Amino acid sequence: MWQRQQQQQQQPHAPALSARACRCWGYTFELTDEHLTEEQCYPLKHSYDVLAEECLDRLNEISPPPRSALPRNNGKYAEKEQVPGDKGAQKAPRRDLYALLRDHADTDEKLGQLWREVNTVPDWVDWDQIERGQDVFYRYGGAALTGLAYQSLLGGMGAARVVETLARTGGFSTKVARHRLFETTQHILQCTKSLESLKPGGDGFASSIRVRLLHAAVRQRIMKLAKQKPEYYSVEKWGIPINDLDSIATIGTFSATLIWLSFPRQGIFLREQEIIDYIALWRYIGYIVGCPTDQFETPSKAKAVMETLLLHEIDPTETSKILANNIIKSLEDQPPGFASADFLIASARWLNGNELCDRLGLARPGIYYWALMTGQCLFFMAVCYGYRSIPYLDRRKITTLKRIFYQIIVESKYGLAGTETMFEYKYVPEFSTITEMGESTEAKLRNPGIERRNLKTLLSDIEPMAEINIGVLGAAGVGKTTFVEKAFGLQTSMSSSAIKKTIPINGKPYMVRLLEIPFDDIGVEEDARISWPDVVNDEEMSPLDGALALYDVMNKDSLADIPKMLRA
């Protein structure tokens, strides 16, 4: 209550709060019996996933990690990874702890115990509900990724205890923070791409177990160093690294924080059933990664634990400032959004509030960037509410974003460059490893990107213009570019494969977009559906309303280049 009373004294004109009301970091809530007290939180700081550590020890005995390193993926159970600088050499093996666990579960008691635990689906799991929860993520995809990046991750750097562990891994220096963010996003995408992916044996299921064992390795390493040198890490002050309360906080930031903070601050409000389904999804993911799940039994409990952590855990330190600013520096002017540092900071301030961001040492951007954030929120609202109101558009959007997000985050050269992370232990704590404030990353590309889109949305009074998207298809050299230039009456040569122009049709303006698509980028699925590329000219592929297939009239053999379905 001290925090509530102190804030009321600082803001004498603020509305009076009830006896059980709290206001912290710009958020007001009522304390209930479901909220944990500090005394109830304390034991959770000193309990952790013991079984995962015991299994990690056994896996290290079966397939030892490289000398002087924590468990990295090597050995016979893994994919191959190219050795840098040796194009002709055999790829170095990557040890897959998930595969090791799976293959030795029948011969080792501890490994068998963990394997049976994760493969035993709790009675409270409803697969239809889990699948609906997965859809929620993509239904609000853009707003969800924005919330995860700038509130769950960056705002989460205000948690004083958690950042002490993160700083000791070195994983949030400016050189690697962006890659670390993509790895985390890959895990989320794998857990939400399909129901089969999250069921036992699926990609999301496997990645969740790899993350669980990675957490065990980090915790084990830091505790070993703290035992050798007590001043390195204070268990008394910060608790066991990656403890049960930290795990609850992580699942909470991916679920409850999005629902009750990130989405509403972007103008997005979920329906009641969506909230129930999304919490259920993350409760099951939490179960796989070894997190206590009772706090996510109901939406009200999940909301209460989010508020509890906001009240008791968020207290930024100098380390918090370093990590928060490193995230901004690692993302500025980088693809796919090419957002400036000022816009990234405006995103963080919009979602977290000025009070917390001031404590995190973030700069104050000008009013222009606040206007851009307004435009972005209006854009998200128009798209999200518009598509979810029409079932077939809602389904098409969800299906499309599953492909687009994975292509950008994992397959794109600007993301993970086509190599899925196995959640190896790449950021090894050492006595000398304490993350410091970094400089901006190099090799930046300037492109108005997301800021230009938000400005256009703001200036358009969110009255979306109807679109017509037409694919111009053809083999190389058939004249696709010439056709588009003539169709739009362009006076100069095109610099893009996706050209758009406003054209009045029956007195109404339409945004007509012509997209050049080579035949080589088109596939035909087993059910005879056409498979279009996800990206054209580094931009998201728009759903096509029609297509034109070009061929050389002087060479009838060129008809053979046209896919059979298009010729029909």
Phi, psi and omega in degrees: 000338181302319182295320180295314183293320180298319183290326177296323178294324180286335182236076186297338182265002179290150178303144180295140180259150177288171184297333182252016181268145176231144174231118178217136178053041176079011183234133182244137180207164179259130175289138178229179178292344179278346178282134178282141173276169177299324179295324178285332179285330188305309181297334179291339177283347183240009173248153185201181184280083183295319183300320180297321179292319178297320179290324177299318177301317180293320180295324178292329176288321181290317180222088186301140175289166178304149180302143177064023177222158172282170185308115173247161184278105172215170182110187189277353187262035190217170173287173180256145181233130184295135176283123182303136174082004181223084187295328184269350185283159176292142182294140179289139182288151176243122182285128180253106182296329177296314180295321177299315179299312181299315187282343181246007182297331182279346185246356181229130185299311182294315179298321178296323179297314179294317182298318178293323181298308184289335180271355175270110182282124181301153181299332184280357180280124175245109187298325177297321179292319178300317180295321176296323177296322176298320179297326180303319182301316183277335177299326179242037191309307183297315179294326180293313180295323177297315179296319180296319184286313191260345176247303181299314182275297185294313178296329178295344177292352175284351178282106190301318183290315185298320184293338178293326175287314182299320182296331183278351176269340183075004184284356179239032166286161184297334184286335186236353185299320180296316179295321178298320178297318179295323179296317178297319179295323176303316179300316180297316181295322178293326180284345184242356187289330178194163178294320180297328181294330183266342177290159179311129181097346181279171182296316179293322176299312181296316180296325179296322178289323176298318177298320179300315180288328175297316178299320178297321180293318178298312181300314182298319181292314181295320179295324178295316179293322179294327178292323179285326184218090188305328181287349180294319181207129182262106177294324180298321184276319188249353181083177176296136177300138181050060181272184183297323178294322177297319179295318177299318180297320180297310179297323179295320180290332178279345184236286186298318181298320176298313187294314189255354177235298187297310182296308180302324180287351173252012178082014183250126179234121182283152173285157186304316181294325178297320179298313180300316183292319183290321176296320179297320178302310184284337173296318180290319176300318177300321178300318182292321183276005175087023180266140172302135188251355183300327182290352180243022181294325179222159176302323181294323177292319179296319178295320180295320181289327174299315181291323177301313182291324177298323182283316189261337189253331183280111181201082190303144177241182176298324176296322177301316180300316182298310184292321180297315180290328177296324178297314178300313183294330181282339184257340187296138178058025181254148175291157008272348185269336181054040182279141178286164178300320181298320180290322177298318179293321177299322177298315180295317181291323179299318185276325186258343182089155183291326183299310180292318183291329173297318179293334178276359176075024179278145180292169178253110181285163180285173185297332180303319183284333172292323177296321178297321178295323175300315178300320180295317180295320177297321178298311180299318181297314181298315182290311185294311181290324180296310183290322184289342180280347181237107189309315184289328175289323178300313180294320180295320179296315180300314180297318181294315183293330176301317179289314185296311181300316181293322179296317183287315186282318187256311189275330184295149176294341178274351178255241180267009174056037174083001181250109178294135176289143175260010181056048175291164177272085182268336185252087190271119177298134174225167177301328184272355185267099170225119186296133179247165178298126184255172175270167177297147180290158184271181174056049180273150179242134179259128181202128184303327173040240188295327181293321178296319179299316182294322178295317179298320179296317181297317184284342183271003182055032181046034171263094188295136178277137178298143183243149170231118182250122184237127176274131175254105190256148177173162177285170179298134175083006183276347176105030180298314181297316179299318179300313182296318180299318180291319182297322181264359180063039181286137180270341180239161181293146180289144175247006183219155177267003179227098184249137179230154182207141177279124183230128178285132177230116184055040176081359181246133180286135176236141172271105180264124182242126175255125184243118177284125182227113177294149178302327182297339181269002182252137177235165177237120182287170180298330179271016176075006175284146178280134177257112182269158176293152180281333186226138173234121180057043179063018176239153181301133179292127179275146175301132185275139173263345180188170181211146175241129177254121182260145173214166183276112182293340179276353182222091184296340177296339181293344175299333181293340180287340183281127178309143186306319182298321182289326179292329180288000000 
